[in-house]
Amino acid sequence: MSEPTVIVELFGIVRQRAGTAEVAAHGGTIGELLQSVGRVCPKLDDLFAADGSLSRRYLVAIDGERFTLDPTESIPVGARVLILGADAGG
Amino acid sequence: MNVFGYHGRYLRIDVSNGSAEFKPIAPEVLRRFIGGVGLGTWLLHREAPSGVEPMSGSAPLIFCFSPLVGTPLTTSAKFAVVGKSPLTLRLNDALSSSHFAIAGKRTGADAIVLLGRAAEPSVLVVDDGNVRVECAKEIWGAPADDAADSLRARYGPMYQSAIIGPAGERLVKFATISHDRRHAGRGGLGAVLGSKNIKAILVGRTQRTPVADPSRVVELAKDLSRRSFGPATAKYRELGTVSNLLTFNRLNALPTRNFQSGTFAEAEAISGESLNQGRRVARNSCAACTIGCEHIYDGKGGKDGVRLEYESLFALGPLCGIGDSDAILEAAQLCDRLGMDTISAGATVAFAMECAERGLIDAPQLRFGNAAAFLETLEQVARREGIGDLLAEGTREAARRIGGDAPDFAPHVKGLEIPGYEPRALQTMALGFAVGSRGADHNRSGAYEADFSAKIDRLCGSAESARLAIETEDRSALVDSLILCKFLRGVFTDLYGETAELLSATTGWDVTGDELRQTSRRIVTAKKLFNIREGWTRDEDTLPKRMLSEGLPSGIGPAASLPAERLHEMIQAYYRERGWTVEGRVPERLIEELELADMFEMR
């Protein structure tokens, strides 16, 4: 079964690096999705830390509500995922 | 006095007669309060009589430097301006940057304290501890940048100036003091300088302070500079803070139309991304800074372009319903030249727009989105003409005079207008606003860092919010006293330990990270003690009624609400974590523990 398509919205320095405001990527979990984003946008090649966890330089939010650092977190069907820099405020 | 990094004294000037004297600062005071905001707070306790009127001759205005000023450490060219705010009637500490800090410290003082009132519009010249008060009638009324140019022509490049615009001269309660268009913006200290009939303070000369371990300072400076070019500061270098706008909009956290909404329909058109593509003309930096966060945009008729930050963009844009980038840039330039805090100016006009739309004031031209009326009103505020005379008092006082339910939606805390973080959508920041010593403030509290993390639910604050808010307050107190730029914050992995190294190399003190944690708590508490002395009451720690009784409607992002009971619980948790009483007061045992007992012996 193919992984679901998720619209990923990019903000701030992430958008600048990717050169686009949003991408269509694939994945049922946050981790799978970010790996897909890294393939679609090669300039976003540091979304993961060396130990495989999500890089603390970024924030990920499902539907703009909660931020999460859990790569195993499932993405609800139809949800959009946001990626922004961890320096989003200030 | 032989204290590395310091002169060990402050210069106390009475501008009424030009008299001046150096007064010693004991080394143990310098170690307890460091410099900048910390030392400024100690000096305010010392020099301000209880209950002093902020714009009286007895009210001190303090320009405070730090041990790191004049070193090669990146972002260290900063100074604090501290006084009792005419807007809030509470302690106000504002920061500005660049050459004035370096030149100011070279006058031979760790701080310059102004008292009195000059007989006529004047400039104050401080030159190696020698002081002159000189007539400045010819530049009274001039915009800040024009006046600065005139002073440069008159006194030469050796002097650096901190200056007020027409707003400060007319005692607008949110007037700024600026140096090279970098404003000590919040809280109206420009009005305090204006009340002393001083247009500008010029500083110059050559008295440097040696550091304890010059080679170690250079080594640390090189390392810090190298790290300052890394990913932690990329946003500031490449985009500027204006990039916050679209992010906040998406999260429904962008204050819009006087905090009636968290989403602005025209956000894309005025976004940082849009401005950077079409209108950015330059990037600039303060003296001694490797980050270069200042992004300059092409405004209409501006001779050097317009510097724009997120706070100005939100306050002069979505907060007033303005979706026209030309108008926003023009408004930012106006505030620069006239010397007004863009946050308070924008929020005050936004408040007036809502009052007009509700029929509470007779101003048919003032409507959200009416750019022409918006710009005209800003000018009126600076000159205290027409409705501007009322709005120049700030939203708290304006609401009180307007009456009806105006106070319910006046966007301030303790009289200081709320910055560009919608409290209902960023609830740890809401707590930071409510308890902050200078009012609603995103600099002395960086509580938004918790909201922009996975540590907490930004839409449902809790007792955990208190601990996180305190962490950011304490870090800010340290950074604002050292003084270093907060844009460096992501560069440090251990802020307290690493800055202890910087301070040790500079001063020769054997400083530890644990000591600096205690110092941070001391400085935050010292500010609180000043406010208590000046009449602070528990009901000041709150948010406008609108935030606590009206839900934030959903926009692009989710709806949100912040019930009063939840805010109360967070505030109580904050007091507990701080070791304060249930009423938010500081118990004696904590005053002793933090070595603050001498605060009560001063006045």
HADDOCK unambig.tbl for C-alpha pairs under 7 A between the chains (distance, minus, plus):
assign (segid A and resid 11 and name CA) (segid B and resid 247 and name CA) 6.00 0.50 0.50
assign (segid A and resid 12 and name CA) (segid B and resid 243 and name CA) 5.50 0.50 0.50
assign (segid A and resid 13 and name CA) (segid B and resid 235 and name CA) 5.72 0.50 0.50
assign (segid A and resid 59 and name CA) (segid B and resid 453 and name CA) 6.81 0.50 0.50
assign (segid A and resid 64 and name CA) (segid B and resid 250 and name CA) 6.99 0.50 0.50
assign (segid A and resid 64 and name CA) (segid B and resid 251 and name CA) 5.47 0.50 0.50
assign (segid A and resid 64 and name CA) (segid B and resid 557 and name CA) 5.95 0.50 0.50
assign (segid A and resid 65 and name CA) (segid B and resid 558 and name CA) 6.68 0.50 0.50
assign (segid A and resid 66 and name CA) (segid B and resid 457 and name CA) 6.15 0.50 0.50
assign (segid A and resid 67 and name CA) (segid B and resid 453 and name CA) 6.01 0.50 0.50
assign (segid A and resid 67 and name CA) (segid B and resid 454 and name CA) 4.83 0.50 0.50
assign (segid A and resid 68 and name CA) (segid B and resid 454 and name CA) 5.01 0.50 0.50
assign (segid A and resid 69 and name CA) (segid B and resid 454 and name CA) 6.35 0.50 0.50
assign (segid A and resid 88 and name CA) (segid B and resid 244 and name CA) 6.24 0.50 0.50
assign (segid A and resid 88 and name CA) (segid B and resid 452 and name CA) 6.86 0.50 0.50
assign (segid A and resid 89 and name CA) (segid B and resid 244 and name CA) 6.45 0.50 0.50
assign (segid A and resid 89 and name CA) (segid B and resid 448 and name CA) 6.43 0.50 0.50
assign (segid A and resid 89 and name CA) (segid B and resid 449 and name CA) 6.70 0.50 0.50
assign (segid A and resid 89 and name CA) (segid B and resid 452 and name CA) 6.99 0.50 0.50
assign (segid A and resid 90 and name CA) (segid B and resid 241 and name CA) 6.96 0.50 0.50
